[in-house]
Amino acid sequence: MADPINGGRVIARVLAASGVRNLFCLQGGHIDPILYGCEDEGIRVIDTRHEQAAAHMAEGWARATGDTGVCAVTAGPGLSDAVTGLANAYMEGSPMLCLAGARPISQADTWPLQDLDQVGIVSPTTNWARSCVTASRIGEYTTLALAQARNGRPGPVYLDVPVDVLGKDLPDDTPVTAYTPPAPPAPEPAALERASRLLQRAERPIVLVGSGAHWSRAGSALAQLSETAGLPILTFNQGRGVLPDEHPWSFSLAQLFTEAFAADVVVCLGLRLGWTLMGGRLFGDTPLIRVDLDAAETSRNRPGEINLVADVRVFCEQLANGWEGGISPARNRWAERLRDAAESSREAMQKMLARRDPQKPIHPLQLVTTAVEAAGPEASFVGDGGNILTWASAGFPARAPGRILATGSYLGCLGVGIPFALAAKLARPAHPVILVEGDGAFGLNAMEFDTALRHDIPFVCLVANDASWGMSRHGQLDHHSGRTVATELGVRPYHEVVRALGGHGEQVEAVGELRPAIDRALASGLPACVNVVIDRDVASPFSGMMTGSGE
């Protein structure tokens, strides 16, 4: 008879059978069976210095790959430390599974070590949260958790197992069932026909593409639709790169903000209409077509005239396959108008930097554009912060899905940068990863450079050092008569912290020194930090809106 296995090994077998390749964690005795089980099943175990970072890495893996990320944390404070990562994934709709240990079920209500109402804590920030208290059902619950992470609008899910249940002996032949995604939902035919007729009549359509297109892997279908129907595409959030920026029908909202809203029909694909688009009020009375896996989302803030509960990829395929009439002359003229506006915007940014006095401190956009030039066409880019993130969003190229990872639009969570960069490098180990983040954001998870060094995950972090919580500081200056409170940080040698840990680090203060420093960091083959002193007087255009948030 084969030796028995425990519940942790069963969890690992389900994960491995479902295609999970990495587990992000911080060790604790409550989850040791899961960690040993994953190692035995060939899943790479990557341990962090803080549970928040483990959760962020799981979300970062999901964003970079389109797959579900998985983390494991111990009971009590291990779980509560991970809540910020769960909340960010929840607000951004990123699929991930957080596994946790729990106090022995036999010790309930006796004040044992690290006992909390863990399901109660995470329920508001997860799509699904359960505790499995029966050893024979551990595999079943694990498969169900993976399914719930992709059920409707994706998001984080949570599963804990009391340690005495997790460690129970089970037969080695305990059956496990891999998660197999179901066929994605297609649009209702009558609604699809109405949407097609409305778009056929439009002369100035715009398609706004959100993260839902990334999770549905809609790139090829979106390209087919844009080319068949002549539909200009604007991508947002994790939708960036689903249709690459270089594609002739792909545009950046930052480059044609005012022109885009002269549209006569707006299509929203897997995109929330939240504060970044003024709840849809930007569109006025323009007819909307909304496509989302979440039926409630199609009615939030600005309901569509036509609403379809469907997978973005399937919608694009069916609309393109049924399209009649090709691309009208009016639509070609509209596309040229948008291309002219985008080119004018690019030229304006280039002229602004060309006119800049080279003796001045480095402009944030100079940092971003130099990083993009140095990194090359296969790089992934990560942004984290407030003030610097707005410049990074304008300058980062989206060349393919999962190549841009950044602080979320809705929770506004700082500290994701280093964990996201580690996940991006694990997803594409042969290609460079450049992180641009504020000096404030750097401090939140800086010790994850130790994680990068222990696990040999090289990337380059460019700290945009304005010696402050920059967006908050500028907001205070604008709103409080030049008075600031609790937003000054000082120019600190963050690069020396990384060097002390064993990585590459240097500081840059002049624009002429910037490119050589980035090149050296990339060539080092180590986790690297270039501490870039930037012009603290350059504010983001959004600083006035964002008093109280930070960089």
Secondary structure, DSSP 8 states (H G I E B T S, - for coil): ----B-HHHHHHHHHHHTT--EEEE---GGGHHHHHHHHHTT-EEEE-SSHHHHHHHHHHHHHHHSS-EEEEE-STHHHHHHHHHHHHHHHHT--EEEEEEE--GGGTTS--TT---HHHHHGGGSSEEEE---GGGHHHHHHHHHHHHTSSS--EEEEEEEHHHHTS-B-TT---------------HHHHHHHHHHHHH-SSEEEEE-HHHHHTT-HHHHHHHHHHHT--EEE-GGGBTTB-TTSTTEE-GGGSHHHHTT-SEEEEES----GGGGGGGGGTT--EEEEES-GGGGGSSS--SEEEES-HHHHHHHHHHT--S---HHHHHHHHHHHHHHHHHHHHHHHHHHTS-TTS-B-HHHHHHHHHHHH-TT-EEEEESSHHHHHHHHH----STTSEEE--SSS--TT-HHHHHHHHHHHSTTS-EEEEEEHHHHHHSTTHHHHHHHTT---EEEEEE-SB-HHHHHHHHHHTTT---S-B-----HHHHHHHHTSEEEEE-SHHHHHHHHHHHHHH-S-EEEEEEB-TT---TTGGG-TT---
